[in-house]
Amino acid sequence: MRTRGRAKAKSKSMSKSMSKRVSKSGTRRRSKPASTPGGRRAAEIRRRTKETDISVAITLEGQGTYAVETGIPFLNHMLELFARHGFFDLSVRAKGDLAVDAHHTVEDVGLTLGEALRAALGDKQGIRRFGEATVPLDEALVSVVVDLSGRPFLVYEVKLEQERVGTFDVELVHDFLLALTNQVGMNLHINMISGRNPHHIVEASFKGLARALSLAASADPRVKGVLSTKGVL
């Protein structure tokens, strides 16, 4: 009986150990499988560095529910919009060196969310791959196009005359999107067609991203395998 007890405890310890991965940089990440028992695609990622500690959980086939706390109110708002308009169930918990500035936290949230999305997408079997959305918000109009190609490339043609929305440096939006794009491995084009108010422009960008990404990640029954002549995305 004692032997079985020790073996069971050892097996549990090994299983727990195997669920964690540590990168060469010392960042610890924990992920769950890309598919839940109900067939919904989901993932959990934790990224820890000396600058930030971030946990992200996402379900692609969700209802748009969210629980977001990054310590940066404007970033919280944008991530909540992203979840609601993409119908993703999203949880984000982030602690960062905000006493320095918001850069590390914003960028690392982008990295972690991107890694979670990539894990949830899995091998991309049967997905549409491409998605696009053009979203207005009062005077602002923004077009977003996504290709889940596996090749990261960001085109961000958004001109903001003001440097801040409240206390948030809008230049960090580009840093967030670049980190997200690189980790997902997607081709992302965001083009501002019109706009004046920076809050409206950035908000339209996040809503467009959510809708375009949701479409690109959705299943198309006509797609057998992956939508590529290469046979891989």
C-alpha positions in Angstrom: 0.0 0.0 0.0 2.8 2.4 0.9 4.6 1.6 -2.3 1.5 2.3 -4.4 1.0 5.6 -2.5 4.6 6.7 -3.2 4.3 5.7 -6.9 1.0 7.6 -7.2 2.6 10.7 -5.5 5.6 10.5 -7.8 3.4 10.1 -10.9 1.4 13.2 -9.9 4.6 15.2 -9.3 6.0 14.1 -12.7 2.7 15.1 -14.4 2.8 18.5 -12.8 6.4 19.0 -13.8 5.7 18.0 -17.4 2.9 20.6 -17.6 5.5 23.4 -17.2 8.0 24.6 -19.8 10.9 26.8 -19.1 12.5 28.7 -22.0 16.2 29.5 -22.4 15.5 33.0 -21.2 14.1 31.7 -17.9 10.6 32.6 -18.7 8.2 29.9 -17.4 5.2 29.1 -19.4 2.3 26.7 -18.7 -0.1 25.7 -21.4 -3.1 23.4 -21.7 -4.1 21.4 -24.8 -5.5 23.2 -27.8 -8.8 21.4 -27.6 -11.1 21.0 -24.6 -13.2 17.8 -24.1 -16.2 19.6 -25.6 -14.3 20.3 -28.8 -13.7 24.0 -28.1 -10.3 25.3 -28.7 -8.7 26.8 -25.6 -5.3 27.4 -24.0 -3.7 28.8 -20.9 -0.3 30.4 -20.8 1.7 31.9 -18.0 4.8 34.1 -18.7 7.0 35.1 -15.9 10.1 37.4 -16.1 11.9 39.8 -13.8 9.7 42.5 -15.3 6.3 40.9 -15.5 4.1 38.1 -14.4 1.2 37.4 -16.8 -1.4 34.7 -17.1 -3.8 34.4 -20.1 -6.6 31.9 -20.7 -8.6 32.0 -23.9 -11.4 29.9 -25.5 -12.0 30.6 -29.2 -15.5 29.3 -29.2 -16.7 31.5 -26.4 -19.5 33.9 -25.6 -17.4 37.1 -25.2 -17.0 36.9 -21.5 -13.9 38.4 -19.9 -12.0 39.0 -16.7 -9.1 41.4 -17.3 -6.7 43.1 -14.9 -3.4 44.5 -16.2 -3.0 47.5 -14.0 -3.5 49.7 -17.1 -7.1 50.8 -17.4 -7.0 51.6 -21.1 -5.4 48.3 -22.0 -8.0 46.6 -19.9 -10.7 48.3 -21.9 -9.2 47.3 -25.2 -8.8 43.7 -24.2 -12.4 43.6 -23.0 -13.5 44.9 -26.4 -11.4 42.3 -28.1 -13.1 39.5 -26.1 -16.6 40.8 -26.5 -16.5 41.5 -30.3 -14.5 38.3 -31.1 -16.8 36.1 -28.9 -13.7 34.9 -27.2 -13.8 33.9 -23.5 -10.7 35.7 -22.1 -9.0 35.9 -18.8 -5.9 38.2 -18.4 -4.0 38.8 -15.2 -0.9 40.9 -15.4 1.5 42.4 -12.9 4.4 44.5 -14.2 6.9 47.1 -13.4 4.5 50.0 -13.9 6.7 52.2 -11.7 9.1 52.2 -14.6 6.5 52.7 -17.3 3.8 50.6 -19.1 5.9 49.3 -21.9 7.0 46.0 -20.5 3.5 45.1 -19.3 1.8 46.1 -22.6 4.3 44.3 -24.8 4.4 41.1 -22.6 0.6 41.0 -22.5 0.7 41.0 -26.3 3.3 38.2 -26.3 1.4 36.1 -23.9 -2.0 36.6 -25.6 -0.3 35.7 -28.9 1.2 32.5 -27.5 -2.2 31.5 -26.1 -3.9 32.2 -29.4 -1.3 30.1 -31.3 -1.7 27.2 -28.8 -5.5 27.4 -29.1 -5.4 27.4 -32.9 -3.4 24.2 -32.8 -2.6 22.8 -36.3 -5.2 25.1 -37.9 -7.0 22.2 -39.5 -10.3 23.3 -41.3 -10.1 27.0 -40.5 -10.9 29.8 -43.0 -7.4 31.3 -42.4 -8.3 34.7 -43.8 -10.5 37.3 -42.0 -11.3 40.9 -42.4 -13.4 43.6 -40.8 -14.0 47.3 -41.3 -15.3 48.9 -38.1 -16.6 52.5 -37.6 -16.7 54.4 -34.3 -18.2 57.9 -34.9 -15.7 59.7 -37.1 -13.2 56.8 -37.0 -13.1 54.0 -39.6 -10.5 51.3 -39.5 -9.9 48.3 -41.7 -8.3 45.1 -40.3 -7.2 42.1 -42.4 -5.8 38.9 -40.9 -4.0 35.9 -42.5 -3.2 33.0 -40.1 -0.4 32.0 -42.4 2.3 31.1 -39.9 4.4 34.0 -41.2 4.4 37.0 -38.9 4.2 40.4 -40.5 2.5 43.6 -39.2 1.4 46.6 -41.3 0.1 49.3 -39.0 -1.0 52.4 -40.9 -2.6 54.4 -38.1 -1.8 58.0 -37.7 -2.5 59.5 -34.3 -1.9 63.2 -33.7 -2.2 63.0 -29.9 0.4 61.1 -27.9 -1.9 59.9 -25.1 -5.4 58.7 -24.3 -5.6 59.8 -20.6 -2.3 58.5 -19.2 -1.9 55.8 -21.8 0.9 56.3 -24.4 -0.8 55.3 -27.8 2.6 54.4 -29.3 2.3 51.3 -27.1 -0.5 50.0 -29.3 2.0 49.3 -32.1 4.2 47.5 -29.6 1.3 45.3 -28.4 0.2 44.4 -31.9 3.8 43.6 -33.0 4.3 41.3 -30.1 0.9 39.7 -30.7 1.5 39.2 -34.4 4.9 37.6 -33.9 3.7 35.1 -31.4 0.5 34.1 -33.3 2.5 33.9 -36.5 0.0 35.9 -38.5 -0.1 38.5 -41.2 -1.9 41.5 -39.8 -2.8 44.7 -41.7 -4.5 47.6 -39.8 -5.3 50.7 -41.9 -7.0 53.8 -40.6 -9.4 55.1 -43.3 -10.5 58.1 -41.3 -10.4 59.4 -37.7 -9.7 62.2 -35.4 -10.2 61.0 -31.8 -7.4 58.6 -30.7 -9.6 56.7 -28.4 -12.1 56.1 -31.2 -9.3 55.1 -33.6 -7.7 52.6 -31.3 -11.0 51.2 -30.2 -12.1 50.6 -33.8 -8.7 48.9 -34.4 -9.3 46.4 -31.5 -12.9 45.7 -32.5 -11.8 45.1 -36.1 -9.0 42.9 -35.0 -11.4 40.8 -32.9 -13.9 40.4 -35.7 -11.3 39.6 -38.3 -9.4 37.1 -36.1 -12.7 35.4 -35.1 -13.6 34.9 -38.8 -10.1 33.7 -39.7 -10.1 31.2 -36.9 -13.6 29.9 -37.6 -14.2 26.5 -39.3 -15.2 26.2 -42.9 -16.6 22.7 -43.8 -15.2 23.0 -47.3 -11.6 23.1 -46.0 -9.9 19.7 -45.8 -6.7 19.8 -43.8 -5.3 23.4 -44.0 -6.1 26.1 -46.6 -2.7 26.1 -48.3 -1.2 24.4 -51.3 1.9 23.8 -49.1 -0.2 21.5 -46.8 0.9 23.4 -43.7 0.3 26.8 -42.0 
